[in-house]
Amino acid sequence: MSGLFAGTSLERPVTCERCGEVLDSCTCPRDSSGSVCAPKDQSPRVRREKRRGKWTTVVSGLEPDATDLKSLLKSLRTGLGTGGGITDGELILQGDHRDSVVTKLCELGYKAKASGG
């Protein structure tokens, strides 16, 4: 990637606006457009649904490119002692854990809200 003042003696590499690292070595979470997307910028919705006669907790509204869904799902599953998976970019947890998931996501820095009844 060419930097600022490319080809001159003042050439400097492009750096991340959040951490200050060179973009090639930056590990900040980014969305699909390439802009930095921190957890505080995301507002997931947590709802409960009945699937096959049993309650499930569904977390939607997370940016899949900026969030490591697998590690987030694992931390939620181990914290709640339940099973779950990822379907179409949504986290699905077995059981009705809506309030606990909202609390946990808020502790992680997300602006999570409960939705539904």
C-alpha positions as CSV (number, residue, x, y, z in Angstrom):
1,M,0.0,0.0,0.0
2,S,1.4,3.4,-0.9
3,G,1.8,5.8,1.9
4,L,1.5,9.5,2.4
5,F,3.8,11.5,0.0
6,A,4.7,8.3,-1.9
7,G,7.9,8.6,-3.9
8,T,9.3,11.6,-2.0
9,S,11.7,12.0,0.9
10,L,8.7,12.6,3.2
11,E,7.2,9.3,2.5
12,R,5.6,7.7,5.5
13,P,3.5,4.5,5.8
14,V,-0.2,4.7,6.4
15,T,-1.0,4.0,10.1
16,C,-4.2,3.0,11.9
17,E,-6.1,5.8,13.5
18,R,-6.9,3.7,16.6
19,C,-3.6,2.1,17.5
20,G,-1.0,4.0,15.5
21,E,0.5,0.8,13.9
22,V,1.3,0.4,10.2
23,L,-1.9,-0.9,8.5
24,D,-0.1,-4.1,7.4
25,S,0.7,-5.0,11.1
26,C,-2.5,-3.6,12.7
27,T,-4.8,-6.1,14.4
28,C,-7.7,-3.7,15.1
29,P,-11.1,-5.2,14.2
30,R,-12.4,-3.9,10.9
31,D,-15.7,-4.2,9.2
32,S,-16.3,-5.2,5.6
33,S,-15.6,-1.7,4.3
34,G,-12.2,-1.6,6.0
35,S,-13.0,1.0,8.7
36,V,-12.2,0.2,12.4
37,C,-15.2,-1.3,14.2
38,A,-14.7,-1.6,17.9
39,P,-17.1,-3.4,20.2
40,K,-18.5,-0.1,21.5
41,D,-19.5,0.8,17.9
42,Q,-21.7,-2.4,17.6
43,S,-25.1,-2.8,19.1
44,P,-26.1,-6.5,19.0
45,R,-29.7,-7.5,19.8
46,V,-30.4,-10.5,22.0
47,R,-33.7,-12.2,21.6
48,R,-35.2,-15.5,22.6
49,E,-37.0,-17.8,20.2
50,K,-38.7,-21.2,20.4
51,R,-37.2,-23.6,18.0
52,R,-38.5,-27.2,17.8
53,G,-40.3,-26.7,21.1
54,K,-37.3,-25.5,23.1
55,W,-36.1,-22.0,24.0
56,T,-33.0,-20.6,22.3
57,T,-31.2,-17.3,22.7
58,V,-30.2,-15.6,19.5
59,V,-27.6,-12.8,19.3
60,S,-27.8,-10.8,16.0
61,G,-26.4,-7.5,14.8
62,L,-22.7,-8.3,15.2
63,E,-20.3,-7.4,12.4
64,P,-19.0,-10.8,11.3
65,D,-15.8,-9.3,9.8
66,A,-14.9,-7.2,12.9
67,T,-15.9,-9.7,15.5
68,D,-14.4,-13.1,16.2
69,L,-17.7,-14.9,16.4
70,K,-16.2,-18.3,17.3
71,S,-14.3,-17.1,20.3
72,L,-17.2,-14.9,21.5
73,L,-19.5,-18.0,21.2
74,K,-17.1,-20.1,23.1
75,S,-16.8,-17.6,26.0
76,L,-20.6,-17.4,26.1
77,R,-21.1,-21.1,26.1
78,T,-18.5,-21.8,28.8
79,G,-19.8,-19.0,30.9
80,L,-23.4,-20.2,30.7
81,G,-22.7,-23.9,30.7
82,T,-24.7,-24.5,27.5
83,G,-24.4,-25.5,23.9
84,G,-24.7,-23.4,20.8
85,G,-23.5,-22.6,17.3
86,I,-23.3,-20.0,14.6
87,T,-25.9,-19.8,11.9
88,D,-26.1,-17.1,9.2
89,G,-23.9,-14.7,11.3
90,E,-26.0,-15.1,14.4
91,L,-25.0,-16.7,17.6
92,I,-27.5,-19.4,18.7
93,L,-27.4,-20.6,22.4
94,Q,-29.5,-23.4,23.8
95,G,-31.9,-22.3,26.5
96,D,-33.3,-18.9,27.7
97,H,-30.2,-16.9,28.7
98,R,-31.2,-13.5,27.3
99,D,-30.5,-11.4,30.3
100,S,-27.2,-13.2,31.1
101,V,-26.0,-12.7,27.5
102,V,-26.9,-9.0,27.5
103,T,-25.0,-8.6,30.8
104,K,-21.9,-10.5,29.5
105,L,-21.9,-8.5,26.2
106,C,-22.1,-5.2,28.0
107,E,-19.1,-6.3,30.2
108,L,-17.2,-7.0,27.0
109,G,-17.9,-3.4,25.7
110,Y,-20.8,-4.0,23.3
111,K,-23.9,-1.9,23.4
112,A,-26.2,-4.9,23.7
113,K,-29.9,-4.7,24.2
114,A,-32.6,-7.3,24.8
115,S,-35.3,-7.4,22.1
116,G,-38.6,-9.3,22.0
117,G,-40.9,-10.2,24.8
